């Protein structure tokens, strides 16, 4: 005889368990189906002793089951006890393989052949059973695992954790918790930010890194898995490390075949897309509801609230509002018109392109981390050169970009549905233009953390942001009166490619005429002269290459390779050729750029006989500079050792210009031939120091300088993240007597940085340290003090693209 219930709940995780508890409390006939022999398999499979968090803290828990932060074992024990006490009808070892029927008459078929009838079905199955797998060479080797049950089982192993979300961080922390186990633990993050993880977990990871317990590698991905070894693609090129075991925690995706087999549609074809759901959790198959991680809400408290709410909805409670309703009501209170939260959420989702594919549930979570505001016409949203890394979306109205700082009347419009502020988001630079509203507008400001999380979890949002930023980069770079419509065909062919340090995107002598735009990082151009590669030039982000073969025909005339780990936009040569044919001004610009590069090549070839030694020397020096980080610099201090007399005036002037603390170390750093690279900030294109600054105290100034503002809390993350050792943590000494007082009366320690003994006698032991680095003497008349103070002209500050060109040999 087939069992029949009002509600069948599939999956006994936090969401399903909470739903079953609400049904039991209301006296609704129900069954909770769990495929394993225990409740809440997702929590059960957490590593032993794992601390389970109860976030977000501002969200009220609405469930008949208790939950508070604590050890995995305590949480599971509480739920087991309460499930029995509340008489939840649990059926274990009951795996559902199919669901058929209609609202009021569903049939759930189990793998053992048993059938269960139900009026409504709640899917709370999560996604953990469908992990994202490694796809590199060797990704199927037996020492790769996608789950960690007990960190204590592993002793004296080199273990690499791949994945920088909460699961990966917690696994790494567990494996490194007991030093006596002797594990060498490394965690890989393909980006610089830990956008998917909770702040508390990131803090614990950084503490473990600082304590030497975990090796944290950012901007790193696995390239090849070998028995006992792992080959990595890092920002500085390929690296091979010892690796006995890989714990891959790279996220998971919905069991799509099963869910779609139930008649449920997804928001898109992306592997990581979620089912289409109504605000009451009902799917496109009437009578089947989806909650929990499968709905896009992985946090336990969210899941438990959904379990409670969905049963109330099924039971006919149409007045119930989600637990986060008061928080969202407060956010929407200042907007024009009176709309309920659900209508505002749908308004924002429908009108903003990057939010189009979010479900109502995802929209709620997204808005908890964002701010929405009404701006009357003519309101300045932000000013040119303001610090800021948030992203803005236009839900209604439009804005004007003041492209000419000398003439605010020259503007470019950005319409409803689009975004602005992406430069600050991607590069951390100050705002590049003043933006004001062209009409009454509703804008959503998305924090950098929320934007990165959105891009990491919603593929469609990432594609939209990438397309818009690519379009704007091309328009800015090519100019020539181009419009977005002109670029439509070229953008359709655009492909974002990551390039390893040292990898060539163009090889001399090969066929091909695609165009490459450098999106991030930098490239070096080399030509084979006399059988040896000769360094021709350096190309920073914002440059493009490949036009010579496209315009002239023939094979590639030089090799272009990445100076550091970079990103390029590959544009189809045929589409670009058609664009050149339609836009004569663009063709003239391309031909001018090509002529300049041809002249450089001709210059080198003309010097290959009598000037070969000089060319070889320059090529060696240029390669040395690139290998020492100049490839990602925007401004670098160099010292000509042939001219330097060791007076240290540069350091003294730096200290006197910056509260008595020098920002450079002249003697430190590397030297090749007569060229010395001292320890001083390179003001990187994508500063590593910005990646993990809790108060967002690090910004890029109007002239490209990377500086630290007064909100610095002295955590030291920037110092640890800088690969060049140019940031120091120190206490700011008291103000010294002026130079005249020192000369006449002998007051104070004199020019330069004061001796430690003088400082320590005047600074309290409790005085906090703060991060100190070169700011290019921003705001100081005359420019960098180190250069102005050099009596022989040995110290120079240069942009790499100006210095790294063999054409300088002819100057």
N, C-alpha and C positions, 0 to 999 in steps of 0.2 A: 504494500500500500504506500502511495506517495505522500510524504509529509507536506503539510501546507501551512504557510505563515503569512502574516500581514507584511512583514519586512524580512528580507534575507540580506544579511550584511556580510560581504566578502572581504576578509582580511581583518585580523585582530590587533593591528597596530594602534597607536594612540587615537587615531580618528575613528576606526571601526569599534574599538573597545568603548569609547565614549558614546558612540551612537547606540550601541547595544545597552549600555547602562541607562541611557535616557529612555529607550523603549521599555526596558524592565521597570523603570520608575513609573512610567505612564500606564503600565499594564498592557502594552501592545504585544501581540503575538509575534515573536521574532526568533531568528536563529543566527548565531555568529559562526561563520564558516572559516576555519583556519587550516591551511594545508599541512602545517607541521604538528608536532605533538605538544606544543606549548604556546602560550599567548605571546603576542607582540614580538614576532620573530625579528623585526628590524632592531628593536632595543636589545633583544636577547642576543643578537649577533654582534653587538658592540663589544669591544675588547673588555676583558675583565677589569673591574675597578674604575672604569671610565666615569668621569664626572659628567652627568647629564644636566645641561643648562635649561633654565626656564625663561627664555627670552621670547618676545621683547618684554622688558620689565614693565612698561607702561600699560600693557594689555591685561585686562581683567580675565581671569580664568573662569569659563562658564562650562562646567561639566559636573556630572554626578560622581565622577572618579577624581580622587585627589591627585595632585601632582605638584611637587616642588623640587627645586634643584637638589641634586644629591647623587650618590653612587648608583651605577646601573643596577646593582643587586637590590638596593633598597627600593628603587622605583618599581622593579619587577615584582618584588615581594608584596608591596602595597597593592599593586593591581591584581595579583593573584588572589590575595585575601579579599579584596573588595568585590571582585567578579563573583566569587563564591557567595559572599554575604548578600549581594544584591540579586542573587538568583538569575544571573545572566545565562541564557540558554546557549552554551558553547558546544560546538561540534568540532573536535580536533581530527587531524588526519583526513580532512575533507577538502580536497583540491577541486576547484571548479574548472571544468574544461570548456564549457559552452553555456551560453545563456540565450534562450529563445522565447518568443511570445510577445505579448503586448501588456501595457499597463493593466494591472489587476489580474493578469494571468501569465506570469513568467514561469518558465521551467529552467531550473539550473541543473545541469548534468555534471556529476562528479566523475573523477577519473576511475573510481571503482564501479561505475555503472549506475549508482544510485541517483534518483531524481528527486528534486525538491521544488515544490510550487511556492510562489510568493506573489503578493500583490504589487510590491515595490522592491527594487533592488538598490542597495547602496554599495558601490565599489570603493573600497578603501585599501586597495592592494599595494599601493606604493610603487616604487620603481627599483628597489634595491636588487631584485632578482635579475635585472637586465643591465649589468654594468657596461660602461664604455670600455672597449678592449684596446690594447696596444696594437698599433698598426705598422710599426717600424719592422725592419728586418730582425728576425729572431724573436718577434713578439709572441710566438707560440711555445717558447721553451718552458720546461716544467717548473723552473724556479720562480716563475711569475705567478702571483696570487692576487685576487681581487677582494680579499677579506682578511681581517686580522682578528682572531678570537682571543688569544692570550699572549700578550707581549712577553710574558715570562718564559715562554717555551723556547725562545731563541737566545743563544749564548755565543759570544765570540764570533759574530758574523758581521760582514759588511753589508748593510741593508740600505737600499735606496727606496724612498717613498716618492711616488710620482703623483702629484695632485696637491694643490694648495688650498683646497676647501677645508671645512671643519674636520671631515673624516680623515683626510691626509695628515693634517697638523696633529690631531689627537693620536693617530697611530704613531707618528714620529715621536711625539712626547712620551707615549707609553713605552716604546722600544728603548728610549734613552733614559728612562726614569731611574733605573738602578745601575750605577756605574760598575758594580761588581759583575754584571752580566757580560761586560766587555764588548758590547756591540758598537760598531762605528756606523752612525746613522746619518744619512744625507737625505734632504728633501728638495725636490725640484719644483720650481715655479716658472712657467713659460713667460710670465710677465714680470713686472717690477712690483705691482701692488697685489695684495691678498684680498681681492675684491669679493670673493665668495665666502670668506670666513668671518666669524664674529670677532669683534675687536678684542675680547678677552683672550681668545685663542691665539690671535696674532701676538699679543703682548707676551703670553707664556712662551711662544715659539722664539721670539726675539731674546727673551731672558735665557732660554736654553742655548741659543746660538752664542750669546755673549759669554755664557759660562763654559763654552767649549764642548757642550754635550751633543749638539746637532750642527751639522754643516748645512747651511741654507744657501742654495744656488738659485739665483733669479736669472731671468732671461735665458733659460736653459731648457732644452727638450731632449728626449732620448732619440738617438739616431740609429743605433744598432745594439742588439742584445747578444752577448756571447756568454758561454759558460764561464762563470767566475768574473766576468767583466761587463762593463756598460760603456758604450761610446756615446758621448754627449755632444750636442750642438750648442755651444755657449756663445756669448756675445763676443768672445775673443777668438773663436774658432773651435776646432774639434778637440775634445779632451776624453781620455780613457781612464776610468776609475775602477777600482776593485768593487765587485758586487756579487755577493753570494745569494742574495734574495731581493726580489722586487715586490713591493707592496703597491699595486696600482689602484689609486683611488681617484679616478678621473671623472667621477660623476656617473650617472645612469640615465636611462631613457625609459619611457613607458613601454610596457609589453604591447606594442601597437597592434600586432596581428590579432591577439585575443580581444583587445578593446574594440577594434574596428569590426571584428566578427560579431560583436554584440549590437552592431548598428550605430555606433557612436562615431561622430565625425571629429577630426582634429582641426586646429586653427590653421595649419599649413602642412606641407610635406616634409618639413625639417624633422630630423630624428629627435630633436629635443623639444618639439612642439607639444602642447597640451591639448586635451579635449575641449571642445566648445561647450561652455556651460552657461546657464542662466544665473542670476544673482541668488537663486535658491538652490544652486548646485545641480539642477537638473540638466542632463545631457541632451543631445539631439534625438536620442531615443526616449520618448516620453515614459516616465516611470522608472528610469534608471538614473541614479544620482551618483556623482563622483566627488569624493572629498579626499583631503590629505595630500600627500606628495604627488599623487597622480593628477591632482587638480592644480598643482603648481605652488602649493603651500607646504614646504617641508618642515617648518618649525613645529615642535611638539604642541606648544600652547595653541597655536593656530589650528592645528589638526583636531585637538580635543574640542575646541569651540565649534568647529564645523560639525563634528559628530553630534554634538548636542543640538545645534541649530537645524540640521537636516531632518532629524526625526520630528522636531517641532513643526517644520514646514510640511512634512508628509502628513502629520496629524492635523493639519488644517490651521495652524497658527500663522496667520498672515501679518500679524502685528509685530512679530519679533524682529528686532534689528540686530545686526552683528555686533559683537563686543567692541569692535573698533569704531563704531558709529559716532560716539561723542568726540573722539579725536579728529575724525574727518569732518564732522560738522563744524568744528572750530576752525579748520583750515579753509572751508568754503564760505565762512560767514561774511567775509569782506567782499564777496563777488556780487555783481549786480543781478537782481532778480532773485526770486525765492524758488529754489529747486531742492529736492531731496538729494541726499548723498549719492544714491544710485544713478540719478539723472546726471549729476555733475560728473561722476566717474565715466559714464558712457559718452558724455559730451567731450571730455578730454581725450578719451580713447579714440573716438571716431574722427576727431579733428586734427590730431597730431600724428604725423606719419609714422614716427618711430614707436608709437604706442598701439598702432592698429591691430596687432596680433596678440596683444595681451588679453587674457580672460578677465572678467569682472573681478575675480578673486585676486589675480595678479595685480590688477590696477589698484586694489585696496592696499596691498602690501607696498607697491611702488609709491603711492601717495603718502604713506606714513613717513617716507624718507625724503619727500620733496615739498616744495612750497608753491602755492598758486596765488597769484595776485592780479588785481585789476589796475591798469595803468591808463589814466586819461590821455587823450591825444597830446603830443608834444612833450611827454614826460621822458626825461633821460633815464634809460635803464642802467647804463654804465658809461663811464667816460674813458676816452683813449688813455692808455698807460695805467689804468687802475689795476691792482692785483686782483686775480680772480680765476678760479679753475672750474667753476660750475658751468653747466650747460643750460641754455634757455630754449624752450619750445613755445611756439606761437599757437595757442588754442583758438584764438579769435583776434581779428584785427590784423595789423601789419606793422613793421618797423622800418626805419630808414637808417642805413649805414653811412656815416659821414666819412667818405673815403679820402677827402682832402682836408688835412688839419688846418690849412690856411683859409679855406673857404667852406664853411659848414653847409652852404646851399648845394654843394655837389654831393649827391647821395645816390645810393643804390638801394632799391626796396627789397625786402624779404617778406613774403606773404604768409598767410595762414597755413598751418600744417608743417612749416619748415622749422629749422633750428638755427641758433646762432650761439657764439661763444665756444665753438668746438676747438678753436686754436688753443685757448687756455686749458681745455680738457685734455687735449692730446699732447701738447708740448710744455704746459706750465708757464708759457710766456704771459706777460701782462696783456691786457686787452688791447687789440690792435687798432680799434677805432671806437669813436663815440657812437652809441646807438640810442635812438629815441623813437618813440611810438609815432607812427604816421596817423593813427586814428585811435579811438578808444580800443584797448586791447586787453586780452587775458593771457598772461604768460605763466608758464610753469618753470620754476628754477629748480634744476636737478643738481644735487651736490655731486662732486666728483666721484665720491664713493658709490652713490646710488647709480650714477651713469655707467661706471665701470661694471657694476653688478648687472645692470640691465644688458649691457653689451655681452657679458659673459654668459648670461642665462637665456637670452632671447635672440636667436640668430637673425631674425628679421630686423630687429632694432640695430644690431651691429652692421648689417648690410646697408641699412638706410643711412646711418651716421657715416659709414665709410664712403658711400656714394656721394653724399653731400660735401664732405670734406675734400674728396678727390676732385669733384667738379670745381670747387672754389680754388683749390690749389692750381689746377690747370688754367683757369681763367686769369688768375693773378700772374702766373708764370708766363703764359703765352701772350696775354694782352691782345693787341692788334684788333681791338673792337669786337672780340668774340663775345657771344652770348651763350647762355646755358643751352638754348636750342641748337646752336651750331655744334655743340659738343655731344649731342645726344647719341649719335652713332658711335663716336669714339669711346664714350663712356660704356656703351653696351659691350664693347670688346675688352674693356679694361680688366686687368687681372692683377690683384695684389700678390706679390711674391716676396717671401722672406728669403734673405740671402745671408749665408754664413760668412763670417770674417774670412777674407782670402778667396772666396768663391767668385768666379767670373760670370758676369751676365752677358758679356760680349767677348768673343775671342778673335784675335787678329787672324785674318785669312778665311774665316768662315763665311758662308752665305747667310743672308738674313737682313731684313730691313724694318723690323719692329722698333718702336721707340720706347725708351725706358726713362721714366721720371723717378727721381730719387725722392721718396716720401719721408723716410727716416734714415739716419746714419749718413754715410759718405762713401764715395768711390775714389779710386785712383786710376789714372789712365796711363798705360804703358805701351811702348812700341819696341819691337825687336830691332835693334841696331847692331850689326856685326855679330848676330847670334846671341846677343844678351838683351834682356829686358831693360829698357831705359824709362825712367819715371818722367812722364810728360806733365801731368797736372793733377790737381785735387778737385773733386766735385762735391760740394756740400749738398745737404737736403735742399730741394727747390730747383736743382739743376736737371737737365735732361741730356740724353745722349742717344746716338743711333741715326741722326738725321743725314749723315754723310752718305751712307749706303742707300738710303731711301731716295735722296735727291739725285745723286750722281750715278747710282747703280754700282755694280761691282761688289767686291767682297769687303768685309770689315777691315778697316785700316789700322785698328789699334785694339788692345785688350783693355777691358774695363772690369775691375774687380772691387769687391767690398773692402774698405779699409777697416770697418768694424761690422758687427752684425747689423744688417740694414733691412729696409723694406723698399721695394721699387714698385711702380705702377707700370705694367707692361701694356703698351697700346699697339693694337694691330696696325701693321704698316700699311695695308691696303686702305683701311678706314682713314688713317691719317693722311695718306696721299690724296684721297678725295676731299678731305678738309682743306688741304693746301690749294687744291684746284679751285675751291669755292671762295677762298679768302686770300687774295693776293698779298695783303699786308702781312699775314702770317708767313707766307712763303718767303717774303723779303727778309723777315726776321730770322727764319731758319737758315736762309742762304748766308746772311751776315754772320751768324754763329758758326756756320760751316767754314766760311772763309777764314775766320779767326783760328779755328782748329787746324785748318790746312796750313796756315802760315806758321803755326807752332811746329807742325811736323816737318815742314820744309826747313825751318831753322835748325832743328836737331840733325836732320840728314846732312845739311851743309856743313855741320861742325864735326861729323863723325870721324874725319881723318885727322886734322890738325888739333881738334879740340876734344878728342875722345876721352882723355884722362879727366878733364874738368867735368864733362858730362857724366862720366862714371861716378866721380866723387859726389856730384850733386844728387844723382840718383840714389846713392847709398845714404846720404844725409836725409833725403826725403823719406826713404823707407824707414830709417831710424826714428824719425819724428812720428810717423804714422804708428809704428809699433809701440811708441810711448804715449799713446792716447791723444795725439794731436788730431787723429781722424775723427774724433767726436767733439772736438773743441770748437767754440765760436770765437774765442779770444784767448791768446796764450802769451805768456811772458817768456822770452828767449834772451839769453845772454851770450854775447860774442866773447869767448875766453881770450881771444887775441887782444881785445880792448879792455877787458875787465882788469882793474888794479886791486881788487879785493878790499876796497874802502868800506864796504857795507853801508854806504849811504842809502842804498835802496831799501834795506831793512829798516834803518833808522827813520827814514822818511815815512815808511809805511806805518810804523808804530806811532809816530807823532801825529799822523793823520787819523788814527783809529784807536782812541782811548788808551794809548800806550801799549797796545798789543799788535805785534807785527803779523801780517797775513802771509808772509812768504819766508822761505828758508833758502837763502842764496846758495849755500854750499850743498844742500841736499839735492837729489835728483841725478839724472844721468847726462853724460856728455859723449858726443861723437865728433871726432875731429875737433874743431874749435867751437862747436855749438853746444851750449848747455841748456837743459830744461830744468829750471829750479822747481822746488815744491811750491807751487802757487796755483790757484784755481784756474781751470781751463774753461769754465763757464760752458759746460757741455750742452750740446743741442738738446739732449734728453737727460737732464741731471739725475744721477743715481741718488743724490742726497735728498731729492724731493720725494722719492718713492715711499718712504715710511716716516713722514713727519706728522706726529699726532695732532699738533695745533695748526698744521698747514702754514708754518711760519716761513717757509722758503718760497721765494718768488723770482720771476725774471723781470728785470727792469726794462725801461724803454730803449736802452742801448744794448740790450742783450745780456746785461750783467745778472748773475744769479746771486741774490742776497738773502740774508736772514733778518727778519724783523724782530721787534721787541717782544713778540708773543712766544719766543723760544722758551721751552721749559727745561732745557738742558738734559734731555733724555739720552743724547749721544747717538741716536740712530743714524743721523746724517754722517757722522764721523765714521761709523762702522760700514756704511754703505758706499762711501767714496772709495773707488779703487786706486786713487792716486795719492791718498794720505795728505790731502791739502786742508783738511778741517781739523781744528784743535778745540778741545774743551778746556776752558780756563776761566778764572775769576777776573772780572774787570778791575784793574787797580784804580786807586783814587786819582783824581786829576792832579797832574804835576804842576809845579810852579813854571811860569813861562821861561823861555830861553834867556831873556834879559835878566831875570832874577837869578838864574843859574850862573850866567857869566859874571854878573857884578857881585852878588852876595853868596854864591855857592849854594843856593837853595835848590833842593830837588836832586834827582839822579842824573840830570843832563839829557841830551838828545837820545832818541831811540827807546827801546823797550826797557823799563826799569828792572834792576836786578831783582831776583825772586825774594831776597832777604828784605829789600825795601818794601816790596808789595805785601809780603806776608805780615810785616809789622803793622800794616795799615788796613788789612782786610780781615774781617771776622772769619773764623773757621766755618761758621754757619752760612756764609755768603755762597749762594748757589753758583755753579759754573754755567757758562752758556757757550753755544757753538760759535766759533769765530772763523771767518773765511774772507778771502778777497772779494770786494764788491766793485772792483774797477774804479774806486774812488768816486762813485756816483755822487753827484751833488757838489763835488769839490772843484773849484775853478782851476782850469789848466789840465785836467785829466789825471791819469795815474801818477801818484807821487813817486813811485819807484823809478819811473822813466824820467821824470823831471829832475830827480836828484842825482842821476848818474852823470858824473863829470866827463866821461869819455864817450858817451853814446853807446855803451856796450849793451844796455838794457833796452829792449824794444817790446812792444805789445802789438801783435798782428793777428789778423784773421787768417786761418790756414789757407783759404782759397787764394789769398793775395800773396802769401809767401811761398806756398808749395806749387810753383810752376817753373819749369825749366827755362821759360822765357826770361826769367830774371837773370839768367846767365849773360844775357846780352845787354843788361843795363849798365 
